[in-house]
Amino acid sequence: MNLQDLVYFNYLAETLSFTATAEHFYVSQPSISMSLKRLEKDLDTVLINRKRIHKNLNLTETGEVLYKHSAQILQTIHTVTEEIHDLKNQVVYLGFLPTIGGQFMGRLMPHLTKFSASMKLIEEKSSDLMLQLVKSGQVPLAIIGSDHPTFADDNLLQILLKKEEVALWVSPENHLAKKDSVTAAEIQDELFISLEQGYTHQRIFEQWTEDSHIEQPKTLYTKEIQTALSIASSTDMLAFMSDILVEDHPRLVRVSIENAPYFYISLIVNKKLNNTNHFQTEFNKTMIELAESYGGE
């Protein structure tokens, strides 16, 4: 079976159009027809009904079977090709969140010059998503944030990089701006802005409001950190954030919370992937040593 024939068939099965398939791959329509005939000859079956009695093209039962598996086959081949390429070129992967890991990259990179030319940075906005990528082995190690100091997963190595209190961030005109700290009771009726579900800060916020007996807090949720900070800086709303996400925002004042919750930043490593790529293994070891030298500051 010709691999390119399978590529053509997969797209043809999706569009059910010889014209669209030919245009997509910059080839002639006869080329697509010949490719389909080769596949049908190899598999000894008809894959697409294309007689004139049919108003539109449609997949036969065997065509449906091939289409069901073709995307997976092509994805597997793509993955194998990438892994071989990465191994030959000694590519190493590091996952991080720009808002979190980005603050550590300036300190890490001077110690990673041996790997910098072959490093691939995998960036995601959500720590939860990055955690799943590491657990699944799609990313071997990453810098992420968490609402817990440790993960209950024997397949993960976790090294704490930083632990910081979550605080409230308000505009200079806000009536809380001159306070050093506030209690939960003092802000019971305030309007909050926080990151939405799927973000670590949202879980920290909900747990904190529950522990502080703030019932049904008035909250606006957003998926963008900068949106939350912009709104807080121009309104009376309170942004619930850790310091690392805010940096030195010129229009926000930090107000501590009594009995504040913590945000944990860690390097996590998938231990099951050790020895799969000697260069990646060496990179992981270097990253672990660097992380341990920070000592959870």
N, C-alpha and C positions, 0 to 999 in steps of 0.2 A: 504494500500500500504506500503510495506516494504521500509524504507529509503535506506538501503544498495542496494536493487534491483535497485533503481533509480540512485544511484551512479554508479553501474556497467553499467547500460543502457547508461548513459550520455557518459561514456568513450567508450563504444562499438559503439555508434552512431558516435562518432568522428573518430574512427579508422576503423570501419567496419571490425574488426578482432577479432574473439573469442580468438585466440592465444595471440595476443598482450594484450588484456584486462585481460586474465588470468595471464599472466606474470607480468603485471603492479601491480596487486593486490595480487600476490603470492598465487593464488588459482588455482584449476584445471579447465580445460575447461568445464567439465560437470557442475561444480558449476555455471558458467556463463550462460550456457544453461538453467539450472533449474531456475535461477533467472529471465531470460527473459520470460520463460513460466509462472512464477508466475505473472509477470507484465501483460502479455497478458491476463491471466485469470481474474485478477482484473479489467482490463479495457475492457474486452470482445472484443478484437481486435487483429489483427496481426500487430506487430510493425516493424518487419524486414523480408524481403523476403530472405529465406535461402534454397529454393528448389534447387535441383541439376541442373535444367534447367537454373538457373541463374549463369552466370560465376562468378560474384562477389556479395557479400552481398549488399543490398540496403534497405534504409528505405521505408516503406509504407507511404501513406499520413498521417495515424494516428501516425506513428512513427515520421514523421517530426514534427507534432504538439507537441508531447511529448518532443522531442529533443529541440524544440524552447523554451519550458518553463522550461525544467529540470535544465539548468544552473542557471536560475534566482531563481528557488525554492531552489536549493542547496545553492546558495549564501545567500539567505534570512535566511535559517536555520543556516548557518555558522555565520551570523551577529548576530542573536538572541542568539546563543550559546555563542558567545564572550561577548555580552552585559550582559548576565546573569552571566557569569564568572567574568567579571569586577566588577559588582555590588556586588557580593558575596565576592570578594577579595579586594574590595575598591580600584580598579585600577584608577589612574588618568593619564590624557594625557597632554603633553606639546609639541607643535610643535616649531621647530627652525631651522635656517640655521647654520650649523657648522661654517661658516666664519663670521657670525654676532652674532647669539645667543650664540655661544660658548664663546664669550668674556664676556658675562654676567653671564654665569652659575657658575663661581667661586664665584661670589658675591651673587648669588641667593641661591645656595645649602645650605649654613650654616643656612639659615632661613627656609629651607624646610625639615628639618630632620624628621618631623612627617610624611611626604609623600614619602620620598626617597625610602623606601622599596617597595612601590607599584606604583612607577612612571614609565610611559612608555614615552620615548622620540621619537617623530616622526620627522625624519630629511629629509629635501629636499634641493636641491641646488638652486632652484628658488623661490624667494619671490612670484612671480605671482602664481605659483602652490600651495604654502602654503596658500596664500590668498583664493584661491578657495576651498581648503580643509576646512578652517575655515568657509567660507560662507555656504558650503554645510552641515556643522555639523559633518563631518568626524573627525575633530580635533576641540576641544572646544576653545582652545586659543593657540596663537603662538607669537613668536618674529620674526618680518620680517622687511625688508627694503622697502622703497618707494620713488618715485620721487615727492610725494605730502605730505604736512604735515598732511592732513586729508583725510579720505575716505568718499565719499558721500553715506553712507549706514546706515540707522537707526537701522539695526539689529546688527551692530558692535559697540563695545566700543573700543576706541583707546586711548592709553596713550603713549605720546611721551617719549622715553627713551633717545634719543640722536639725535642731529642735527649736521652734520659736512659737511664742504666744500669738494667738489670733487677737486682733484688736478692732476697734471701730475707727473708721476714717470719715471725717466730716469736713464740710467747708469752713473756712475761717469765720463766716458769719453765723454759723450754727450756734445755738445757745449752749451746746456742750463743748465747744471748741476750747474754752478756757479751763475746763476741768482736767485734772491729771488722770483721773479714773472715775468710772461709774459702776454702780451696782445694777443687777438685772432689774430690780424694782424701779429704779429711776428711769429706765428706758422701756418700760412695759408697753407704753402706748405710742412709741415712736414708729416711724415707717422705715423699714429696712430694705436694702437691696443686696442680693446675694447671687452667687452662681447657681444655675439650675441643676436639676437632677442629672446624675452622671458625673458630677464633679465632686472631688473630695471635700471642698469647702461647703457644699450643700449639706453633706452628711454631718459635718462638724457643726454647722449652724443649727440643724434640726435637733441634734443631740444636746447642744448647749441650751436651746430654748426649752427643751423638755426638762433638762436637769435644773434649769432656772425657774421652772414653773411659769413660763411665758406661754399662755395658751393662745393658739391660733394667731401668731404674730403677723402684723400687716407687712407683707413682703412682696417686693417686685423681683422676679427672677430674670436673669439674662445668661446667655452662654458666652458672652464676651467680657473679659476682665476690663478692658479699656472702656467699654460701655458703662459698666458699673461705676468705675472711678469717675468718669465724666459726669454722670448723673449726680453722684454724691457731691462732687465739687461745685455743682451749679444749683443744688436744691438743699432742702433740709433733711434729705434721706441719709441714713447711716449705712455705709458700706462695711460689711463684715469680711475682713481680709487679713491674711498674714502679711508681715512686713515685706517678704520677698516679692510679693505680687505688686506692691505699690511703688517700691523704690522711692525716689525723692520727688513725689508729685508736688508741684508748686502750689496747687490749690487745695491741698488736703492736710488736715491736722490729725495726728494720731491721738486717740483717747483709749487708755487702757481699760480693760474690763476686769473687775474683781472675780477671782476664781476663773480666769480665762482658760479656754481649751487650748490644746497645742496642735501644731501642724508639724509633721515629721517629714524630712527630706532624706531619702536614702538612695544608695546604689543597690540595685538588685541584679543578681546574676542567676541564669538558669544553669544549675549544676549538671544537669543531664547532658548538656551540649559540650562538656569538656572533652578534649581530644578529637573532636570532629574536624577541626581545622587547626593545625599547629600554630599558625600565625594569629588566629583569633584567640586561641588559648593563651598565647604569650601576651596578647593585648589585654585579655581579661585579668591576668595575673598582675600586670602593671597597674590597671585601674583599681584593683582590689587593694594593692599596696598604697596607692595614693589616697584612696578613700579611708583606709585605716589610719593614715597619718593625720587626717583631719580630726579624728577622735570624737566625732559627734559634737562639734563645737556649738 
